[in-house]
């Protein structure tokens, strides 16, 4: 073979380089093109495949959400959604740390109250004000996602934090729904005499934070009571909270909770109710579908304890707008993240989520078809107040409040438990 001279080698190399460059320019493959302009600054990757992370705590919704995500991905071929689900208690304590570097939680759910405030303070919410999908939500139901005039998150779920009761058991024993505290105690006593646990109470985890809301709602009808607590204008040692703790003690002392209520977790309390060994489950409407799945024969309703005389009752129950959808300000793909929330906010998609999971939603004009959602539909017309616990912005104060309930169940006198909790509040607010 004839050896090429150096000038010839240089010419051949140049020809090959030009051939490769021209070939690349002629492929039309968008994955090789650099995105410029406004879209690039916002993380818009054109047709390049993008994977966004979605984190939340609703493991019981996973199957329904997986189906919805599949439809989203079919409609948006260049976007994939990876989901991570954490236990709710773990999520409240660790979600903020997971969001910090933007590698997790392009879209994330947040609890209202202390967690929302902490994430807002850390600057991890993207301002959603002006996004077209915000108009899909009922305005009055997304106020908990607003701060400083901005819509930082859009609550997706409308939950009633009211105990669930077994309709058949109440009918079987001729128990009318109580309208005052004496009536509530009488109903519990009648159930106890029939060998039924009156109230399944998950005192080891979610119970105190859930049941405290209907228990305190009429003892302290001022909807700003916990705001005033954190401002130093009210105290847990005042009559409204000591009375609430005293009523928890009364229910426990009279045997209206199951044995070892303080050691009972949510799943165990739920099992007592599903097996119809307990007539009331002290949690909320979010468990209706799970209960029915585990016992298709259950007939369920919602029953809020009225802790005062009937003519003194201001509120009939508690509602919460939660599962607050948000876009991580550290996300590298904010436009794709917003597109996913926009998809979830469509009426048909929200309806699929609602009826599949048994959760009322904050989206306008959704048609509810499940028996469980129809069972709670009447509560939309009742006088309910936003969950008091979620008006507490300081996580340590919130913990002190719920821990005082556990202290009473453990044998501490209500006044002492209230004083111990107030000491923590004073430390937190600098008193």
C-alpha positions in Angstrom: 0.0 0.0 0.0 1.3 3.4 -0.9 2.3 5.5 2.1 0.5 8.9 2.3 2.6 12.0 2.7 1.9 14.4 5.7 0.0 17.0 3.6 -2.2 14.2 2.2 -2.9 12.9 5.8 -3.9 16.4 6.9 -6.3 16.8 4.1 -7.9 13.4 4.7 -8.4 14.2 8.4 -10.0 17.6 7.6 -12.3 15.9 5.1 -13.4 13.4 7.8 -14.1 16.1 10.4 -16.2 18.1 8.0 -18.2 15.0 7.0 -19.1 14.3 10.7 -20.1 17.9 11.4 -22.3 18.1 8.3 -23.9 14.7 9.1 -24.8 15.9 12.6 -26.4 19.1 11.3 -28.5 17.1 8.9 -30.0 14.5 11.4 -32.7 16.8 12.8 -32.3 15.1 16.2 -33.5 17.6 18.9 -31.6 15.8 21.6 -28.3 17.2 20.1 -29.6 20.8 19.8 -28.8 23.3 22.6 -32.0 25.0 23.8 -31.6 28.8 23.9 -33.8 31.7 24.9 -36.5 32.0 27.6 -37.4 28.3 27.6 -33.8 27.3 28.5 -33.7 29.6 31.4 -36.9 28.0 32.8 -35.6 24.5 32.4 -37.7 23.7 29.3 -36.0 20.9 27.5 -38.1 20.7 24.3 -38.4 17.2 23.1 -35.4 15.9 25.1 -36.7 13.2 27.6 -37.0 14.6 31.1 -37.6 12.7 34.3 -39.3 14.7 37.2 -39.6 13.6 40.8 -42.9 13.6 42.6 -42.8 13.0 46.4 -45.7 12.7 48.8 -47.1 10.7 51.8 -50.3 9.1 50.4 -49.2 5.5 49.9 -52.8 4.4 49.8 -53.3 6.5 46.7 -50.4 4.9 44.8 -52.3 2.6 42.5 -54.7 5.4 41.4 -51.9 7.9 40.9 -49.8 5.4 39.0 -52.7 5.1 36.5 -53.0 8.9 36.2 -49.3 9.2 35.8 -49.3 6.7 33.0 -51.9 8.8 31.1 -49.8 11.9 31.7 -46.8 10.2 30.3 -48.7 9.0 27.2 -49.9 12.6 26.6 -46.4 14.0 27.3 -44.0 11.6 25.6 -40.9 13.5 26.7 -41.8 13.6 30.4 -41.4 10.7 32.8 -42.6 10.9 36.5 -40.8 9.1 39.2 -42.7 8.8 42.5 -41.5 8.4 46.0 -43.9 7.9 48.9 -43.0 8.3 52.5 -44.9 7.6 55.8 -46.8 10.8 56.8 -44.9 11.3 60.1 -41.5 10.8 58.3 -42.6 13.1 55.5 -43.4 15.9 57.9 -40.0 15.7 59.5 -37.8 15.1 56.4 -39.4 16.5 53.3 -37.7 19.9 53.5 -34.3 18.4 53.7 -35.0 16.2 50.6 -36.0 19.3 48.6 -32.9 21.3 49.2 -30.7 20.4 46.2 -33.4 20.0 43.7 -32.6 16.4 42.9 -35.8 15.2 44.6 -39.3 16.6 44.5 -39.7 18.7 41.4 -43.3 18.3 42.3 -44.0 17.7 46.0 -47.0 17.7 48.4 -46.9 19.6 51.6 -49.0 19.8 54.8 -50.6 23.1 55.7 -49.5 24.8 58.9 -46.0 24.2 60.3 -44.6 22.4 57.4 -45.9 24.9 54.8 -44.5 27.7 56.9 -41.1 26.1 57.2 -40.8 25.3 53.5 -41.9 28.8 52.6 -39.3 30.3 55.0 -36.7 28.2 53.3 -37.7 29.6 49.9 -38.4 26.2 48.4 -41.8 27.0 46.9 -42.1 28.3 43.3 -44.7 31.1 43.0 -47.7 29.6 41.1 -49.6 32.9 41.0 -50.8 33.5 37.5 -50.5 29.9 36.4 -53.6 29.1 34.3 -54.3 25.9 36.2 -54.9 27.8 39.4 -58.3 28.8 37.9 -59.4 25.1 38.0 -59.5 25.2 41.8 -62.3 26.6 44.1 -60.7 29.9 45.3 -61.9 29.6 48.9 -60.4 26.1 49.2 -56.8 27.0 48.2 -56.2 29.9 50.6 -54.1 27.7 52.9 -51.5 27.6 50.1 -51.2 31.4 50.0 -48.6 33.5 51.7 -47.7 37.2 51.3 -50.1 37.5 48.4 -48.7 34.6 46.5 -50.1 31.2 45.6 -47.2 29.0 46.7 -49.1 25.7 46.6 -52.5 24.4 45.6 -54.2 22.1 48.1 -55.6 19.1 46.2 -57.7 17.4 48.9 -60.6 18.4 51.0 -60.6 16.3 54.1 -63.0 16.2 57.1 -61.0 15.5 60.3 -64.0 14.0 62.0 -64.4 10.6 63.5 -66.0 7.9 61.4 -68.8 5.9 62.9 -70.4 2.5 62.1 -73.9 3.3 60.9 -75.2 -0.2 61.4 -74.0 -0.5 65.0 -75.6 2.8 65.9 -78.9 1.6 64.3 -78.6 -1.8 65.9 -78.4 -0.4 69.4 -80.8 2.5 68.8 -78.3 5.2 69.3 -79.1 8.6 67.9 -76.3 10.9 66.8 -75.4 12.9 69.9 -75.8 16.7 69.8 -73.9 17.6 73.0 -71.2 16.2 75.4 -73.7 14.4 77.6 -75.2 12.7 74.6 -71.8 11.7 73.3 -70.9 10.1 76.7 -74.2 8.4 76.8 -73.7 6.9 73.4 -70.3 5.7 74.3 -71.6 4.1 77.5 -74.3 2.2 75.7 -71.8 0.8 73.2 -69.5 -0.2 76.0 -72.3 -2.0 77.8 -73.0 -4.0 74.6 -69.4 -5.2 74.5 -68.3 -2.8 71.7 -65.3 -0.5 72.0 -66.9 2.9 71.7 -63.8 4.7 70.2 -60.8 3.2 68.5 -58.1 5.8 69.2 -54.6 5.6 67.7 -52.9 7.4 70.6 -49.4 6.3 69.5 -49.3 8.3 66.3 -52.0 10.1 64.4 -54.8 10.1 67.0 -53.9 13.1 69.1 -53.3 15.4 66.1 -56.6 14.3 64.5 -59.1 14.0 67.4 -57.9 17.2 69.1 -59.5 19.2 66.3 -63.2 18.4 66.8 -62.6 18.1 70.6 -61.3 21.7 70.8 -63.5 23.3 68.1 -66.3 24.4 70.4 -64.3 24.7 73.6 -62.3 27.5 71.8 -64.6 28.7 69.0 -62.2 31.5 68.2 -60.6 30.3 64.9 -57.4 32.3 65.7 -56.9 30.7 69.1 -53.6 28.9 68.2 -52.4 32.0 66.3 -53.0 33.9 69.6 -51.2 31.1 71.5 -48.1 31.6 69.4 -48.4 35.4 69.8 -48.5 35.1 73.5 -52.1 36.3 73.7 -53.6 32.9 74.8 -52.2 30.1 76.9 -52.7 26.3 77.1 -53.2 26.8 80.8 -56.4 28.7 80.0 -59.8 27.0 80.5 -60.3 26.1 76.9 -57.4 23.7 76.6 -57.5 22.4 80.2 -61.1 21.5 79.6 -60.2 19.7 76.3 -57.6 17.7 78.1 -60.0 16.9 80.9 -62.5 15.5 78.3 -59.8 13.3 76.8 -59.1 12.1 80.4 -62.8 11.4 80.9 -63.1 9.3 77.8 -60.0 7.4 78.8 -60.9 6.9 82.4 -64.4 5.7 81.6 -63.0 3.0 79.2 -64.4 4.6 76.0 -61.1 4.1 74.3 -59.6 0.6 73.7 -57.1 -0.8 76.1 -53.6 0.7 75.8 -54.8 3.5 73.6 -51.5 5.3 74.1 -49.7 2.3 72.5 -52.1 1.8 69.6 -51.0 2.9 66.1 -53.3 3.9 63.3 -53.4 0.5 61.5 -54.3 -1.3 64.7 -57.1 1.2 65.5 -58.4 1.0 62.0 -58.5 -2.8 62.2 -60.7 -2.6 65.3 -63.1 -0.5 63.4 -63.1 -2.5 60.2 -63.7 -5.7 62.2 -66.6 -3.9 63.8 -65.2 -4.4 67.3 -65.2 -0.6 67.6 -68.1 1.7 66.7 -66.1 5.0 66.1 -62.7 5.5 64.6 -61.1 8.8 65.8 -59.4 9.8 62.6 -61.1 11.3 59.5 -62.7 11.0 56.1 -59.5 10.0 54.4 -59.8 6.5 55.8 -63.4 5.8 54.5 -62.3 4.0 51.3 -59.6 2.0 53.0 -62.1 0.8 55.6 -64.6 -0.1 52.9 -62.0 -2.0 50.9 -61.2 -4.1 54.0 -64.8 -4.7 54.9 -67.3 -4.2 52.0 -70.2 -4.6 54.3 -69.4 -1.4 56.3 -71.8 1.5 56.3 -70.0 4.6 57.5 -70.8 8.2 58.4 -69.0 11.0 60.1 -69.6 12.0 63.7 -68.0 15.0 65.4 -68.1 15.1 69.2 -69.9 18.2 70.5 -68.0 19.0 73.7 -70.4 21.7 74.9 -74.2 22.0 75.4 -76.1 21.9 72.1 -77.1 25.6 72.3 -73.5 26.6 72.8 -72.1 24.8 69.8 -70.7 27.1 67.1 -69.2 24.5 64.8 -70.4 21.1 63.5 -67.1 19.7 62.3 -63.6 20.2 60.9 -62.3 20.4 57.4 -58.8 20.6 56.0 -57.5 21.5 52.6 -54.3 19.5 52.3 -52.0 17.5 50.0 -50.8 20.9 48.8 -49.2 20.4 45.4 -46.1 22.6 44.8 -43.1 23.0 42.5 -39.7 23.0 44.1 -37.8 26.3 43.5 -34.6 24.2 43.2 -36.1 22.1 40.4 -34.2 21.9 37.1 -37.4 21.2 35.3 -40.0 23.7 36.6 -42.1 23.9 33.4 -42.5 20.1 33.2 -43.4 20.1 36.9 -46.1 22.8 36.3 -47.4 20.8 33.4 -47.9 17.8 35.7 -49.8 19.8 38.2 -51.9 21.3 35.4 -52.8 17.7 34.3 -53.8 16.8 37.9 -56.0 19.8 38.1 -58.1 18.9 35.1 -61.7 18.1 36.1 -61.7 14.6 34.6 -58.4 13.7 36.1 -59.3 15.1 39.5 -62.5 13.1 39.3 -60.6 9.9 38.6 -58.4 10.6 41.6 -61.3 11.5 43.9 -63.4 8.5 43.1 -60.5 6.1 43.0 -59.1 7.2 46.4 -62.2 8.4 48.2 -60.9 11.9 48.7 -62.9 15.0 48.1 -60.9 17.4 46.0 -60.7 21.2 45.7 -61.2 21.2 41.9 -64.3 22.8 40.5 -67.3 20.8 39.2 -65.9 17.3 39.9 -68.6 14.5 39.8 -68.4 12.2 42.7 -69.5 8.6 42.2 -68.3 6.5 45.1 -70.5 5.7 48.0 -68.0 7.0 50.5 -67.8 10.4 48.9 -71.6 10.6 48.7 -71.8 9.8 52.4 -69.8 12.8 53.3 -71.2 15.2 50.7 -73.7 16.6 53.2 -70.7 18.0 55.2 -70.1 20.6 52.5 -73.3 22.3 53.7 -72.5 22.1 57.4 -70.7 24.7 59.4 -67.1 23.5 59.7 -63.9 25.2 60.6 -60.4 24.8 59.2 -58.3 22.3 61.2 -57.1 24.1 64.3 -53.8 22.1 64.5 -52.7 23.3 61.1 -53.0 26.9 62.2 -50.0 26.3 64.5 -47.0 27.5 62.5 -44.2 26.4 64.9 -43.6 22.6 64.7 -42.4 22.4 68.3 -45.5 24.2 69.5 -47.6 21.8 67.5 -45.8 18.9 69.1 -46.2 20.3 72.6 -50.0 20.6 72.1 -50.4 17.0 70.8 -48.0 15.6 73.4 -50.1 17.1 76.2 -52.9 14.8 75.1 -50.6 11.8 75.2 -49.4 12.9 78.7 -53.0 12.9 80.0 -53.6 9.4 78.5 -50.4 8.4 80.4 -51.8 9.5 83.7 -50.7 13.2 84.0 -53.4 15.5 85.4 -54.8 17.9 82.7 -53.7 21.1 84.5 -50.1 19.7 84.8 -50.0 18.5 81.2 -51.2 21.9 80.0 -48.6 23.7 82.2 -45.8 21.5 80.9 -46.9 22.2 77.3 -47.2 25.9 77.9 -43.6 26.0 79.2 -42.4 24.7 75.8 -44.6 27.3 74.0 -43.0 30.0 76.1 -39.6 28.8 75.1 -40.5 28.8 71.5 -42.0 32.2 71.4 -39.4 33.8 73.6 -41.5 34.6 76.6 
